[in-house]
Amino acid sequence: MRLKALQKGQSWLAEKAGVSVNAVSKWTISGKISREKAVIVAEALGLTMDQLFGRDMVPAAEEAMDTALERVNEKEAELLQLFRRCSVDGQNMILAAARVAPRQALFTPLRIGDKS
């Protein structure tokens, strides 16, 4: 995260934006921020608005992403693309389900005659 690279914390960003630390925490969790505050945050972090919202990846980052995707199979790449399209809540639900999957089957097939 950019704050770590700058050796700054959420309290520093809250002070710069004129909001509470809780507000900054909510921004980082939900990804929702007003345009007015986004401009202030981008300026404080030395980013463009596109960079702040991840819409303007630098060529090196794009190349690294392409290289990483080459190492995953087709299903993994599709899953990653679908995951990125989900809301934060949707992503959290998927992660919770995936964490349960190794311990138990996500879907238990029904057999004819089962009394379920």
C-alpha positions in Angstrom: 0.0 0.0 0.0 1.1 3.5 -0.8 0.9 4.6 2.9 3.4 2.0 3.9 5.8 3.0 1.1 5.6 6.6 2.4 6.0 5.3 6.0 2.7 7.0 6.9 -0.4 5.6 8.6 -4.1 6.1 8.4 -4.0 8.8 11.1 -1.6 10.8 8.9 -4.0 10.5 5.9 -7.0 11.3 8.1 -5.3 14.5 9.2 -4.4 15.4 5.6 -8.0 14.8 4.5 -9.6 16.4 7.5 -11.5 13.3 8.5 -11.4 10.7 11.3 -9.2 7.6 11.2 -12.5 5.6 11.1 -13.4 7.4 7.9 -10.1 6.4 6.3 -10.5 2.8 7.5 -14.0 2.7 5.9 -12.5 4.0 2.6 -9.9 1.3 2.5 -12.4 -1.4 3.4 -15.3 -0.3 1.1 -13.4 1.4 -1.6 -16.0 4.2 -1.5 -14.8 7.8 -1.1 -16.3 11.2 -2.1 -14.7 12.8 -5.1 -13.7 15.8 -3.0 -11.8 13.6 -0.5 -10.4 11.4 -3.3 -8.7 14.5 -4.8 -7.2 15.4 -1.4 -6.0 11.8 -0.8 -4.5 11.5 -4.3 -2.6 14.7 -3.8 -1.4 13.7 -0.3 -0.2 10.3 -1.7 1.3 11.8 -4.8 -1.0 9.9 -7.2 -3.3 10.8 -10.0 -7.0 10.0 -9.6 -6.6 7.1 -12.0 -3.7 5.7 -10.0 -5.7 6.1 -6.8 -8.5 4.0 -8.2 -6.2 1.5 -9.9 -7.2 2.5 -13.4 -3.8 3.6 -14.6 -1.3 0.8 -14.1 2.3 1.7 -14.9 3.8 -0.5 -17.7 6.0 -2.4 -15.3 3.0 -3.3 -13.2 1.1 -4.4 -16.3 4.0 -6.5 -17.4 4.3 -8.1 -13.9 0.6 -8.9 -13.9 0.8 -10.5 -17.4 3.8 -12.6 -16.2 1.9 -13.7 -13.1 -1.2 -14.6 -15.2 1.0 -16.7 -17.4 1.8 -19.0 -14.4 -1.9 -19.7 -13.7 -4.1 -22.1 -15.6 -7.2 -21.0 -17.5 -9.6 -21.6 -14.7 -7.5 -19.7 -12.2 -7.2 -16.7 -14.5 -11.0 -16.7 -15.1 -11.7 -17.0 -11.4 -9.3 -14.0 -10.7 -11.0 -11.9 -13.4 -14.5 -12.7 -12.0 -13.3 -12.1 -8.4 -12.0 -8.6 -9.3 -15.4 -7.7 -10.8 -17.1 -8.4 -7.4 -17.9 -5.8 -4.8 -15.9 -5.9 -1.6 -18.7 -7.7 0.1 -18.9 -10.3 -2.7 -15.1 -10.8 -2.5 -15.3 -11.3 1.2 -18.1 -13.9 0.8 -16.0 -15.8 -1.8 -13.0 -15.8 0.5 -15.0 -17.1 3.4 -16.4 -19.9 1.3 -13.0 -20.8 -0.1 -11.5 -20.9 3.4 -14.2 -23.5 4.4 -13.8 -25.5 1.2 -10.7 -27.4 2.3 -12.5 -28.6 5.5 -15.7 -29.6 3.9 -17.3 -29.8 0.4 -19.0 -26.6 -0.7 -21.7 -28.6 -2.4 -22.8 -32.0 -1.2 -24.4 -33.9 -4.1 -27.9 -35.3 -3.2 -28.4 -38.9 -3.8 -31.8 -40.4 -4.6 -33.2 -41.9 -1.5 -31.4 -39.5 0.9 -33.6 -38.1 3.6 -32.2 -34.6 3.4 
